[in-house]
Amino acid sequence: MTTSRFRLCPIPDGLADPAWLLSWYRGPCETLAASVEEARWLAAGRYTIAAQKDPRLASQVSPWLDSSLVAVEPVTADQGELSPGGVA
């Protein structure tokens, strides 16, 4: 399976969205993944807070999975080592 490097960048206008309460990190990251969707899931797995006491957040989805909150773009230049499935 071929992997590509992706950069995920939170969209500044979306940082006030309640979904961000589910993430302990709100900055850019990079990952090696087979697709944009896998890159989003890897970031969500790395940065999503596992349990929230606020019941209003039960219906929220990780912001890393929402294309209106996080932009994803392929990285073409080699910018250091990442193992497949790694998030940095």
PyMOL Python script that loads the backbone (N, CA, C, O; Angstrom):
from pymol import cmd

cmd.read_pdbstr("""\
ATOM      1  N   MET A   1       0.851  -1.182   0.000  1.00  0.00           N
ATOM      2  CA  MET A   1       0.000   0.000   0.000  1.00  0.00           C
ATOM      3  C   MET A   1       0.895   1.244   0.000  1.00  0.00           C
ATOM      4  O   MET A   1       1.823   1.354   0.801  1.00  0.00           O
ATOM      5  N   THR A   2       0.610   2.145  -0.881  1.00  0.00           N
ATOM      6  CA  THR A   2       1.374   3.381  -0.992  1.00  0.00           C
ATOM      7  C   THR A   2       0.828   4.415  -0.008  1.00  0.00           C
ATOM      8  O   THR A   2      -0.382   4.595   0.127  1.00  0.00           O
ATOM      9  N   THR A   3       1.742   5.076   0.663  1.00  0.00           N
ATOM     10  CA  THR A   3       1.328   6.153   1.562  1.00  0.00           C
ATOM     11  C   THR A   3       1.854   7.479   1.050  1.00  0.00           C
ATOM     12  O   THR A   3       2.873   7.547   0.362  1.00  0.00           O
ATOM     13  N   SER A   4       1.142   8.514   1.397  1.00  0.00           N
ATOM     14  CA  SER A   4       1.533   9.882   1.061  1.00  0.00           C
ATOM     15  C   SER A   4       1.577  10.687   2.349  1.00  0.00           C
ATOM     16  O   SER A   4       0.977  10.321   3.360  1.00  0.00           O
ATOM     17  N   ARG A   5       2.292  11.773   2.281  1.00  0.00           N
ATOM     18  CA  ARG A   5       2.377  12.674   3.431  1.00  0.00           C
ATOM     19  C   ARG A   5       1.324  13.759   3.269  1.00  0.00           C
ATOM     20  O   ARG A   5       1.201  14.369   2.207  1.00  0.00           O
ATOM     21  N   PHE A   6       0.561  13.993   4.344  1.00  0.00           N
ATOM     22  CA  PHE A   6      -0.485  15.005   4.335  1.00  0.00           C
ATOM     23  C   PHE A   6      -0.273  15.985   5.480  1.00  0.00           C
ATOM     24  O   PHE A   6       0.179  15.610   6.562  1.00  0.00           O
ATOM     25  N   ARG A   7      -0.603  17.237   5.224  1.00  0.00           N
ATOM     26  CA  ARG A   7      -0.582  18.287   6.255  1.00  0.00           C
ATOM     27  C   ARG A   7      -2.024  18.660   6.544  1.00  0.00           C
ATOM     28  O   ARG A   7      -2.783  18.993   5.635  1.00  0.00           O
ATOM     29  N   LEU A   8      -2.393  18.603   7.805  1.00  0.00           N
ATOM     30  CA  LEU A   8      -3.727  18.976   8.261  1.00  0.00           C
ATOM     31  C   LEU A   8      -3.616  20.297   9.007  1.00  0.00           C
ATOM     32  O   LEU A   8      -2.819  20.425   9.936  1.00  0.00           O
ATOM     33  N   CYS A   9      -4.414  21.277   8.602  1.00  0.00           N
ATOM     34  CA  CYS A   9      -4.364  22.615   9.194  1.00  0.00           C
ATOM     35  C   CYS A   9      -5.764  23.049   9.629  1.00  0.00           C
ATOM     36  O   CYS A   9      -6.661  23.185   8.797  1.00  0.00           O
ATOM     37  N   PRO A  10      -5.949  23.264  10.927  1.00  0.00           N
ATOM     38  CA  PRO A  10      -7.238  23.806  11.361  1.00  0.00           C
ATOM     39  C   PRO A  10      -7.514  25.142  10.670  1.00  0.00           C
ATOM     40  O   PRO A  10      -6.615  25.968  10.510  1.00  0.00           O
ATOM     41  N   ILE A  11      -8.761  25.339  10.267  1.00  0.00           N
ATOM     42  CA  ILE A  11      -9.177  26.572   9.613  1.00  0.00           C
ATOM     43  C   ILE A  11      -9.461  27.605  10.700  1.00  0.00           C
ATOM     44  O   ILE A  11     -10.331  27.378  11.541  1.00  0.00           O
ATOM     45  N   PRO A  12      -8.747  28.739  10.705  1.00  0.00           N
ATOM     46  CA  PRO A  12      -8.881  29.716  11.795  1.00  0.00           C
ATOM     47  C   PRO A  12     -10.323  30.129  12.101  1.00  0.00           C
ATOM     48  O   PRO A  12     -10.684  30.269  13.270  1.00  0.00           O
ATOM     49  N   ASP A  13     -11.142  30.323  11.084  1.00  0.00           N
ATOM     50  CA  ASP A  13     -12.526  30.747  11.330  1.00  0.00           C
ATOM     51  C   ASP A  13     -13.352  29.678  12.041  1.00  0.00           C
ATOM     52  O   ASP A  13     -14.413  29.984  12.586  1.00  0.00           O
ATOM     53  N   GLY A  14     -12.882  28.425  12.046  1.00  0.00           N
ATOM     54  CA  GLY A  14     -13.646  27.347  12.677  1.00  0.00           C
ATOM     55  C   GLY A  14     -13.195  26.986  14.080  1.00  0.00           C
ATOM     56  O   GLY A  14     -13.774  26.098  14.705  1.00  0.00           O
ATOM     57  N   LEU A  15     -12.162  27.665  14.590  1.00  0.00           N
ATOM     58  CA  LEU A  15     -11.625  27.292  15.902  1.00  0.00           C
ATOM     59  C   LEU A  15     -12.582  27.541  17.064  1.00  0.00           C
ATOM     60  O   LEU A  15     -12.379  27.008  18.155  1.00  0.00           O
ATOM     61  N   ALA A  16     -13.622  28.346  16.842  1.00  0.00           N
ATOM     62  CA  ALA A  16     -14.607  28.582  17.902  1.00  0.00           C
ATOM     63  C   ALA A  16     -15.698  27.509  17.906  1.00  0.00           C
ATOM     64  O   ALA A  16     -16.544  27.501  18.800  1.00  0.00           O
ATOM     65  N   ASP A  17     -15.692  26.611  16.929  1.00  0.00           N
ATOM     66  CA  ASP A  17     -16.702  25.557  16.853  1.00  0.00           C
ATOM     67  C   ASP A  17     -16.611  24.649  18.093  1.00  0.00           C
ATOM     68  O   ASP A  17     -15.508  24.309  18.521  1.00  0.00           O
ATOM     69  N   PRO A  18     -17.754  24.255  18.672  1.00  0.00           N
ATOM     70  CA  PRO A  18     -17.737  23.390  19.861  1.00  0.00           C
ATOM     71  C   PRO A  18     -17.032  22.051  19.641  1.00  0.00           C
ATOM     72  O   PRO A  18     -16.579  21.439  20.608  1.00  0.00           O
ATOM     73  N   ALA A  19     -16.929  21.590  18.420  1.00  0.00           N
ATOM     74  CA  ALA A  19     -16.247  20.322  18.162  1.00  0.00           C
ATOM     75  C   ALA A  19     -14.800  20.355  18.643  1.00  0.00           C
ATOM     76  O   ALA A  19     -14.241  19.314  18.989  1.00  0.00           O
ATOM     77  N   TRP A  20     -14.185  21.542  18.667  1.00  0.00           N
ATOM     78  CA  TRP A  20     -12.791  21.646  19.110  1.00  0.00           C
ATOM     79  C   TRP A  20     -12.635  21.343  20.598  1.00  0.00           C
ATOM     80  O   TRP A  20     -11.516  21.129  21.064  1.00  0.00           O
ATOM     81  N   LEU A  21     -13.726  21.321  21.347  1.00  0.00           N
ATOM     82  CA  LEU A  21     -13.635  20.929  22.754  1.00  0.00           C
ATOM     83  C   LEU A  21     -13.267  19.455  22.891  1.00  0.00           C
ATOM     84  O   LEU A  21     -12.865  19.010  23.966  1.00  0.00           O
ATOM     85  N   LEU A  22     -13.404  18.699  21.805  1.00  0.00           N
ATOM     86  CA  LEU A  22     -13.064  17.273  21.812  1.00  0.00           C
ATOM     87  C   LEU A  22     -11.597  17.010  21.486  1.00  0.00           C
ATOM     88  O   LEU A  22     -11.155  15.862  21.525  1.00  0.00           O
ATOM     89  N   SER A  23     -10.842  18.047  21.166  1.00  0.00           N
ATOM     90  CA  SER A  23      -9.452  17.868  20.773  1.00  0.00           C
ATOM     91  C   SER A  23      -8.524  18.594  21.742  1.00  0.00           C
ATOM     92  O   SER A  23      -8.768  19.744  22.108  1.00  0.00           O
ATOM     93  N   TRP A  24      -7.465  17.913  22.149  1.00  0.00           N
ATOM     94  CA  TRP A  24      -6.514  18.564  23.057  1.00  0.00           C
ATOM     95  C   TRP A  24      -5.471  19.363  22.276  1.00  0.00           C
ATOM     96  O   TRP A  24      -4.652  20.055  22.881  1.00  0.00           O
ATOM     97  N   TYR A  25      -5.485  19.279  20.945  1.00  0.00           N
ATOM     98  CA  TYR A  25      -4.533  20.006  20.113  1.00  0.00           C
ATOM     99  C   TYR A  25      -5.289  20.687  18.980  1.00  0.00           C
ATOM    100  O   TYR A  25      -6.193  20.096  18.389  1.00  0.00           O
ATOM    101  N   ARG A  26      -4.919  21.934  18.674  1.00  0.00           N
ATOM    102  CA  ARG A  26      -5.620  22.717  17.646  1.00  0.00           C
ATOM    103  C   ARG A  26      -4.679  23.341  16.627  1.00  0.00           C
ATOM    104  O   ARG A  26      -5.000  24.372  16.036  1.00  0.00           O
ATOM    105  N   GLY A  27      -3.543  22.738  16.421  1.00  0.00           N
ATOM    106  CA  GLY A  27      -2.563  23.281  15.486  1.00  0.00           C
ATOM    107  C   GLY A  27      -2.374  22.367  14.285  1.00  0.00           C
ATOM    108  O   GLY A  27      -3.030  21.331  14.179  1.00  0.00           O
ATOM    109  N   PRO A  28      -1.479  22.748  13.382  1.00  0.00           N
ATOM    110  CA  PRO A  28      -1.220  21.920  12.204  1.00  0.00           C
ATOM    111  C   PRO A  28      -0.468  20.648  12.581  1.00  0.00           C
ATOM    112  O   PRO A  28       0.251  20.604  13.579  1.00  0.00           O
ATOM    113  N   CYS A  29      -0.648  19.622  11.765  1.00  0.00           N
ATOM    114  CA  CYS A  29       0.101  18.382  11.952  1.00  0.00           C
ATOM    115  C   CYS A  29       0.304  17.730  10.590  1.00  0.00           C
ATOM    116  O   CYS A  29      -0.330  18.108   9.605  1.00  0.00           O
ATOM    117  N   GLU A  30       1.196  16.748  10.553  1.00  0.00           N
ATOM    118  CA  GLU A  30       1.443  15.986   9.332  1.00  0.00           C
ATOM    119  C   GLU A  30       1.345  14.510   9.654  1.00  0.00           C
ATOM    120  O   GLU A  30       1.626  14.080  10.773  1.00  0.00           O
ATOM    121  N   THR A  31       0.937  13.733   8.646  1.00  0.00           N
ATOM    122  CA  THR A  31       0.824  12.297   8.815  1.00  0.00           C
ATOM    123  C   THR A  31       1.109  11.578   7.507  1.00  0.00           C
ATOM    124  O   THR A  31       0.983  12.161   6.430  1.00  0.00           O
ATOM    125  N   LEU A  32       1.491  10.323   7.602  1.00  0.00           N
ATOM    126  CA  LEU A  32       1.623   9.454   6.433  1.00  0.00           C
ATOM    127  C   LEU A  32       0.388   8.580   6.395  1.00  0.00           C
ATOM    128  O   LEU A  32       0.074   7.895   7.369  1.00  0.00           O
ATOM    129  N   ALA A  33      -0.315   8.602   5.275  1.00  0.00           N
ATOM    130  CA  ALA A  33      -1.559   7.853   5.163  1.00  0.00           C
ATOM    131  C   ALA A  33      -1.793   7.478   3.704  1.00  0.00           C
ATOM    132  O   ALA A  33      -1.169   8.031   2.799  1.00  0.00           O
ATOM    133  N   ALA A  34      -2.700   6.532   3.494  1.00  0.00           N
ATOM    134  CA  ALA A  34      -3.035   6.088   2.146  1.00  0.00           C
ATOM    135  C   ALA A  34      -4.006   7.037   1.458  1.00  0.00           C
ATOM    136  O   ALA A  34      -4.125   7.021   0.233  1.00  0.00           O
ATOM    137  N   SER A  35      -4.705   7.868   2.241  1.00  0.00           N
ATOM    138  CA  SER A  35      -5.715   8.768   1.667  1.00  0.00           C
ATOM    139  C   SER A  35      -5.944   9.947   2.610  1.00  0.00           C
ATOM    140  O   SER A  35      -5.494   9.943   3.755  1.00  0.00           O
ATOM    141  N   VAL A  36      -6.649  10.947   2.106  1.00  0.00           N
ATOM    142  CA  VAL A  36      -7.035  12.091   2.941  1.00  0.00           C
ATOM    143  C   VAL A  36      -7.891  11.618   4.098  1.00  0.00           C
ATOM    144  O   VAL A  36      -7.714  12.069   5.230  1.00  0.00           O
ATOM    145  N   GLU A  37      -8.818  10.712   3.823  1.00  0.00           N
ATOM    146  CA  GLU A  37      -9.703  10.211   4.879  1.00  0.00           C
ATOM    147  C   GLU A  37      -8.912   9.521   5.986  1.00  0.00           C
ATOM    148  O   GLU A  37      -9.179   9.729   7.169  1.00  0.00           O
ATOM    149  N   GLU A  38      -7.937   8.696   5.596  1.00  0.00           N
ATOM    150  CA  GLU A  38      -7.119   8.033   6.604  1.00  0.00           C
ATOM    151  C   GLU A  38      -6.297   9.057   7.389  1.00  0.00           C
ATOM    152  O   GLU A  38      -6.127   8.911   8.599  1.00  0.00           O
ATOM    153  N   ALA A  39      -5.788  10.082   6.720  1.00  0.00           N
ATOM    154  CA  ALA A  39      -5.031  11.131   7.411  1.00  0.00           C
ATOM    155  C   ALA A  39      -5.903  11.800   8.472  1.00  0.00           C
ATOM    156  O   ALA A  39      -5.445  12.058   9.585  1.00  0.00           O
ATOM    157  N   ARG A  40      -7.163  12.081   8.124  1.00  0.00           N
ATOM    158  CA  ARG A  40      -8.087  12.681   9.102  1.00  0.00           C
ATOM    159  C   ARG A  40      -8.308  11.747  10.292  1.00  0.00           C
ATOM    160  O   ARG A  40      -8.275  12.188  11.441  1.00  0.00           O
ATOM    161  N   TRP A  41      -8.532  10.466  10.023  1.00  0.00           N
ATOM    162  CA  TRP A  41      -8.776   9.503  11.102  1.00  0.00           C
ATOM    163  C   TRP A  41      -7.553   9.338  11.993  1.00  0.00           C
ATOM    164  O   TRP A  41      -7.694   9.194  13.207  1.00  0.00           O
ATOM    165  N   LEU A  42      -6.357   9.358  11.414  1.00  0.00           N
ATOM    166  CA  LEU A  42      -5.141   9.259  12.226  1.00  0.00           C
ATOM    167  C   LEU A  42      -5.003  10.464  13.152  1.00  0.00           C
ATOM    168  O   LEU A  42      -4.665  10.312  14.326  1.00  0.00           O
ATOM    169  N   ALA A  43      -5.263  11.653  12.631  1.00  0.00           N
ATOM    170  CA  ALA A  43      -5.199  12.857  13.473  1.00  0.00           C
ATOM    171  C   ALA A  43      -6.279  12.813  14.558  1.00  0.00           C
ATOM    172  O   ALA A  43      -6.026  13.165  15.711  1.00  0.00           O
ATOM    173  N   ALA A  44      -7.473  12.383  14.182  1.00  0.00           N
ATOM    174  CA  ALA A  44      -8.559  12.290  15.172  1.00  0.00           C
ATOM    175  C   ALA A  44      -8.179  11.303  16.275  1.00  0.00           C
ATOM    176  O   ALA A  44      -8.420  11.557  17.455  1.00  0.00           O
ATOM    177  N   GLY A  45      -7.585  10.181  15.883  1.00  0.00           N
ATOM    178  CA  GLY A  45      -7.169   9.188  16.876  1.00  0.00           C
ATOM    179  C   GLY A  45      -6.080   9.698  17.796  1.00  0.00           C
ATOM    180  O   GLY A  45      -6.022   9.329  18.969  1.00  0.00           O
ATOM    181  N   ARG A  46      -5.232  10.532  17.273  1.00  0.00           N
ATOM    182  CA  ARG A  46      -4.118  11.065  18.077  1.00  0.00           C
ATOM    183  C   ARG A  46      -4.557  12.187  19.026  1.00  0.00           C
ATOM    184  O   ARG A  46      -4.082  12.257  20.159  1.00  0.00           O
ATOM    185  N   TYR A  47      -5.456  13.058  18.572  1.00  0.00           N
ATOM    186  CA  TYR A  47      -5.734  14.293  19.316  1.00  0.00           C
ATOM    187  C   TYR A  47      -7.110  14.366  19.987  1.00  0.00           C
ATOM    188  O   TYR A  47      -7.360  15.298  20.752  1.00  0.00           O
ATOM    189  N   THR A  48      -7.999  13.419  19.726  1.00  0.00           N
ATOM    190  CA  THR A  48      -9.335  13.487  20.323  1.00  0.00           C
ATOM    191  C   THR A  48      -9.285  13.088  21.789  1.00  0.00           C
ATOM    192  O   THR A  48      -8.652  12.098  22.155  1.00  0.00           O
ATOM    193  N   ILE A  49      -9.953  13.864  22.613  1.00  0.00           N
ATOM    194  CA  ILE A  49     -10.067  13.564  24.045  1.00  0.00           C
ATOM    195  C   ILE A  49     -11.059  12.414  24.185  1.00  0.00           C
ATOM    196  O   ILE A  49     -12.176  12.488  23.675  1.00  0.00           O
ATOM    197  N   ALA A  50     -10.648  11.350  24.878  1.00  0.00           N
ATOM    198  CA  ALA A  50     -11.446  10.121  24.930  1.00  0.00           C
ATOM    199  C   ALA A  50     -12.769  10.280  25.665  1.00  0.00           C
ATOM    200  O   ALA A  50     -13.764   9.683  25.255  1.00  0.00           O
ATOM    201  N   ALA A  51     -12.814  11.052  26.719  1.00  0.00           N
ATOM    202  CA  ALA A  51     -14.047  11.171  27.506  1.00  0.00           C
ATOM    203  C   ALA A  51     -14.295  12.633  27.843  1.00  0.00           C
ATOM    204  O   ALA A  51     -13.378  13.372  28.201  1.00  0.00           O
ATOM    205  N   GLN A  52     -15.529  13.025  27.723  1.00  0.00           N
ATOM    206  CA  GLN A  52     -15.937  14.386  28.063  1.00  0.00           C
ATOM    207  C   GLN A  52     -17.091  14.316  29.051  1.00  0.00           C
ATOM    208  O   GLN A  52     -17.989  13.488  28.895  1.00  0.00           O
ATOM    209  N   LYS A  53     -17.080  15.157  30.047  1.00  0.00           N
ATOM    210  CA  LYS A  53     -18.158  15.187  31.035  1.00  0.00           C
ATOM    211  C   LYS A  53     -19.372  15.960  30.544  1.00  0.00           C
ATOM    212  O   LYS A  53     -20.477  15.767  31.051  1.00  0.00           O
ATOM    213  N   ASP A  54     -19.179  16.820  29.575  1.00  0.00           N
ATOM    214  CA  ASP A  54     -20.266  17.654  29.073  1.00  0.00           C
ATOM    215  C   ASP A  54     -21.143  16.846  28.111  1.00  0.00           C
ATOM    216  O   ASP A  54     -20.689  16.506  27.018  1.00  0.00           O
ATOM    217  N   PRO A  55     -22.399  16.527  28.491  1.00  0.00           N
ATOM    218  CA  PRO A  55     -23.254  15.702  27.636  1.00  0.00           C
ATOM    219  C   PRO A  55     -23.592  16.361  26.298  1.00  0.00           C
ATOM    220  O   PRO A  55     -23.972  15.665  25.356  1.00  0.00           O
ATOM    221  N   ARG A  56     -23.465  17.675  26.194  1.00  0.00           N
ATOM    222  CA  ARG A  56     -23.736  18.346  24.919  1.00  0.00           C
ATOM    223  C   ARG A  56     -22.726  17.951  23.852  1.00  0.00           C
ATOM    224  O   ARG A  56     -22.993  18.111  22.662  1.00  0.00           O
ATOM    225  N   LEU A  57     -21.577  17.442  24.257  1.00  0.00           N
ATOM    226  CA  LEU A  57     -20.542  17.063  23.304  1.00  0.00           C
ATOM    227  C   LEU A  57     -20.742  15.648  22.767  1.00  0.00           C
ATOM    228  O   LEU A  57     -20.018  15.225  21.865  1.00  0.00           O
ATOM    229  N   ALA A  58     -21.709  14.914  23.306  1.00  0.00           N
ATOM    230  CA  ALA A  58     -21.928  13.532  22.869  1.00  0.00           C
ATOM    231  C   ALA A  58     -22.271  13.445  21.388  1.00  0.00           C
ATOM    232  O   ALA A  58     -21.954  12.448  20.741  1.00  0.00           O
ATOM    233  N   SER A  59     -22.901  14.453  20.854  1.00  0.00           N
ATOM    234  CA  SER A  59     -23.284  14.418  19.438  1.00  0.00           C
ATOM    235  C   SER A  59     -22.209  15.013  18.526  1.00  0.00           C
ATOM    236  O   SER A  59     -22.366  14.995  17.305  1.00  0.00           O
ATOM    237  N   GLN A  60     -21.141  15.531  19.087  1.00  0.00           N
ATOM    238  CA  GLN A  60     -20.071  16.132  18.285  1.00  0.00           C
ATOM    239  C   GLN A  60     -19.144  15.065  17.723  1.00  0.00           C
ATOM    240  O   GLN A  60     -18.948  14.014  18.333  1.00  0.00           O
ATOM    241  N   VAL A  61     -18.590  15.339  16.580  1.00  0.00           N
ATOM    242  CA  VAL A  61     -17.602  14.478  15.937  1.00  0.00           C
ATOM    243  C   VAL A  61     -16.270  15.208  16.013  1.00  0.00           C
ATOM    244  O   VAL A  61     -16.232  16.438  16.017  1.00  0.00           O
ATOM    245  N   SER A  62     -15.187  14.461  16.073  1.00  0.00           N
ATOM    246  CA  SER A  62     -13.866  15.079  16.131  1.00  0.00           C
ATOM    247  C   SER A  62     -13.711  16.125  15.028  1.00  0.00           C
ATOM    248  O   SER A  62     -14.065  15.867  13.878  1.00  0.00           O
ATOM    249  N   PRO A  63     -13.189  17.293  15.366  1.00  0.00           N
ATOM    250  CA  PRO A  63     -13.004  18.332  14.345  1.00  0.00           C
ATOM    251  C   PRO A  63     -12.053  17.905  13.235  1.00  0.00           C
ATOM    252  O   PRO A  63     -12.129  18.425  12.122  1.00  0.00           O
ATOM    253  N   TRP A  64     -11.164  16.967  13.523  1.00  0.00           N
ATOM    254  CA  TRP A  64     -10.196  16.506  12.520  1.00  0.00           C
ATOM    255  C   TRP A  64     -10.884  15.777  11.365  1.00  0.00           C
ATOM    256  O   TRP A  64     -10.289  15.614  10.300  1.00  0.00           O
ATOM    257  N   LEU A  65     -12.122  15.339  11.562  1.00  0.00           N
ATOM    258  CA  LEU A  65     -12.864  14.632  10.517  1.00  0.00           C
ATOM    259  C   LEU A  65     -13.736  15.565   9.683  1.00  0.00           C
ATOM    260  O   LEU A  65     -14.323  15.139   8.689  1.00  0.00           O
ATOM    261  N   ASP A  66     -13.824  16.821  10.075  1.00  0.00           N
ATOM    262  CA  ASP A  66     -14.735  17.779   9.444  1.00  0.00           C
ATOM    263  C   ASP A  66     -13.974  18.682   8.463  1.00  0.00           C
ATOM    264  O   ASP A  66     -13.097  19.446   8.865  1.00  0.00           O
ATOM    265  N   SER A  67     -14.320  18.585   7.179  1.00  0.00           N
ATOM    266  CA  SER A  67     -13.604  19.377   6.170  1.00  0.00           C
ATOM    267  C   SER A  67     -13.884  20.868   6.278  1.00  0.00           C
ATOM    268  O   SER A  67     -13.150  21.665   5.693  1.00  0.00           O
ATOM    269  N   SER A  68     -14.919  21.272   7.004  1.00  0.00           N
ATOM    270  CA  SER A  68     -15.160  22.707   7.200  1.00  0.00           C
ATOM    271  C   SER A  68     -14.323  23.258   8.357  1.00  0.00           C
ATOM    272  O   SER A  68     -14.258  24.472   8.549  1.00  0.00           O
ATOM    273  N   LEU A  69     -13.684  22.373   9.126  1.00  0.00           N
ATOM    274  CA  LEU A  69     -12.870  22.805  10.267  1.00  0.00           C
ATOM    275  C   LEU A  69     -11.374  22.562  10.074  1.00  0.00           C
ATOM    276  O   LEU A  69     -10.548  23.248  10.676  1.00  0.00           O
ATOM    277  N   VAL A  70     -11.028  21.585   9.234  1.00  0.00           N
ATOM    278  CA  VAL A  70      -9.618  21.243   9.019  1.00  0.00           C
ATOM    279  C   VAL A  70      -9.368  21.031   7.527  1.00  0.00           C
ATOM    280  O   VAL A  70     -10.029  20.215   6.884  1.00  0.00           O
ATOM    281  N   ALA A  71      -8.415  21.769   6.992  1.00  0.00           N
ATOM    282  CA  ALA A  71      -8.001  21.590   5.600  1.00  0.00           C
ATOM    283  C   ALA A  71      -6.896  20.540   5.545  1.00  0.00           C
ATOM    284  O   ALA A  71      -6.059  20.463   6.444  1.00  0.00           O
ATOM    285  N   VAL A  72      -6.898  19.735   4.487  1.00  0.00           N
ATOM    286  CA  VAL A  72      -5.870  18.709   4.297  1.00  0.00           C
ATOM    287  C   VAL A  72      -5.252  18.905   2.923  1.00  0.00           C
ATOM    288  O   VAL A  72      -5.957  19.063   1.926  1.00  0.00           O
ATOM    289  N   GLU A  73      -3.931  18.893   2.887  1.00  0.00           N
ATOM    290  CA  GLU A  73      -3.241  19.026   1.599  1.00  0.00           C
ATOM    291  C   GLU A  73      -2.057  18.069   1.566  1.00  0.00           C
ATOM    292  O   GLU A  73      -1.439  17.810   2.599  1.00  0.00           O
ATOM    293  N   PRO A  74      -1.741  17.548   0.401  1.00  0.00           N
ATOM    294  CA  PRO A  74      -0.559  16.685   0.296  1.00  0.00           C
ATOM    295  C   PRO A  74       0.715  17.501   0.455  1.00  0.00           C
ATOM    296  O   PRO A  74       0.775  18.663   0.052  1.00  0.00           O
ATOM    297  N   VAL A  75       1.724  16.888   1.042  1.00  0.00           N
ATOM    298  CA  VAL A  75       3.038  17.513   1.193  1.00  0.00           C
ATOM    299  C   VAL A  75       3.943  16.860   0.159  1.00  0.00           C
ATOM    300  O   VAL A  75       4.072  15.637   0.119  1.00  0.00           O
ATOM    301  N   THR A  76       4.567  17.678  -0.673  1.00  0.00           N
ATOM    302  CA  THR A  76       5.391  17.126  -1.748  1.00  0.00           C
ATOM    303  C   THR A  76       6.871  17.082  -1.398  1.00  0.00           C
ATOM    304  O   THR A  76       7.574  16.178  -1.848  1.00  0.00           O
ATOM    305  N   ALA A  77       7.359  18.020  -0.617  1.00  0.00           N
ATOM    306  CA  ALA A  77       8.782  18.048  -0.253  1.00  0.00           C
ATOM    307  C   ALA A  77       9.025  17.148   0.954  1.00  0.00           C
ATOM    308  O   ALA A  77       8.199  17.084   1.864  1.00  0.00           O
ATOM    309  N   ASP A  78      10.151  16.461   0.956  1.00  0.00           N
ATOM    310  CA  ASP A  78      10.510  15.629   2.099  1.00  0.00           C
ATOM    311  C   ASP A  78      10.868  16.538   3.270  1.00  0.00           C
ATOM    312  O   ASP A  78      11.789  17.350   3.182  1.00  0.00           O
ATOM    313  N   GLN A  79      10.132  16.392   4.359  1.00  0.00           N
ATOM    314  CA  GLN A  79      10.351  17.249   5.530  1.00  0.00           C
ATOM    315  C   GLN A  79      10.656  16.426   6.767  1.00  0.00           C
ATOM    316  O   GLN A  79      10.175  16.743   7.855  1.00  0.00           O
ATOM    317  N   GLY A  80      11.451  15.370   6.617  1.00  0.00           N
ATOM    318  CA  GLY A  80      11.833  14.571   7.770  1.00  0.00           C
ATOM    319  C   GLY A  80      11.088  13.246   7.795  1.00  0.00           C
ATOM    320  O   GLY A  80      10.217  12.972   6.970  1.00  0.00           O
ATOM    321  N   GLU A  81      11.459  12.451   8.759  1.00  0.00           N
ATOM    322  CA  GLU A  81      10.945  11.092   8.880  1.00  0.00           C
ATOM    323  C   GLU A  81       9.593  11.038   9.571  1.00  0.00           C
ATOM    324  O   GLU A  81       9.363  11.718  10.571  1.00  0.00           O
ATOM    325  N   LEU A  82       8.711  10.228   9.028  1.00  0.00           N
ATOM    326  CA  LEU A  82       7.446   9.845   9.652  1.00  0.00           C
ATOM    327  C   LEU A  82       7.235   8.385   9.290  1.00  0.00           C
ATOM    328  O   LEU A  82       7.451   7.996   8.142  1.00  0.00           O
ATOM    329  N   SER A  83       6.816   7.571  10.252  1.00  0.00           N
ATOM    330  CA  SER A  83       6.508   6.188   9.919  1.00  0.00           C
ATOM    331  C   SER A  83       5.060   6.107   9.447  1.00  0.00           C
ATOM    332  O   SER A  83       4.260   6.959   9.833  1.00  0.00           O
ATOM    333  N   PRO A  84       4.686   5.122   8.628  1.00  0.00           N
ATOM    334  CA  PRO A  84       3.298   4.998   8.188  1.00  0.00           C
ATOM    335  C   PRO A  84       2.346   4.975   9.378  1.00  0.00           C
ATOM    336  O   PRO A  84       2.559   4.249  10.348  1.00  0.00           O
ATOM    337  N   GLY A  85       1.312   5.768   9.287  1.00  0.00           N
ATOM    338  CA  GLY A  85       0.371   5.880  10.397  1.00  0.00           C
ATOM    339  C   GLY A  85       0.814   6.849  11.470  1.00  0.00           C
ATOM    340  O   GLY A  85       0.080   7.092  12.428  1.00  0.00           O
ATOM    341  N   GLY A  86       1.997   7.404  11.325  1.00  0.00           N
ATOM    342  CA  GLY A  86       2.515   8.352  12.312  1.00  0.00           C
ATOM    343  C   GLY A  86       1.902   9.717  12.152  1.00  0.00           C
ATOM    344  O   GLY A  86       1.522  10.116  11.051  1.00  0.00           O
ATOM    345  N   VAL A  87       1.808  10.427  13.241  1.00  0.00           N
ATOM    346  CA  VAL A  87       1.285  11.799  13.237  1.00  0.00           C
ATOM    347  C   VAL A  87       2.304  12.657  13.958  1.00  0.00           C
ATOM    348  O   VAL A  87       2.759  12.308  15.047  1.00  0.00           O
ATOM    349  N   ALA A  88       2.662  13.779  13.352  1.00  0.00           N
ATOM    350  CA  ALA A  88       3.624  14.689  13.978  1.00  0.00           C
ATOM    351  C   ALA A  88       3.098  16.102  13.939  1.00  0.00           C
ATOM    352  O   ALA A  88       3.762  17.022  14.417  1.00  0.00           O
TER     353      ALA A  88
END
""", "prot")
cmd.dss("prot")
cmd.show_as("cartoon", "prot")
cmd.util.cbc("prot")
cmd.orient("prot")
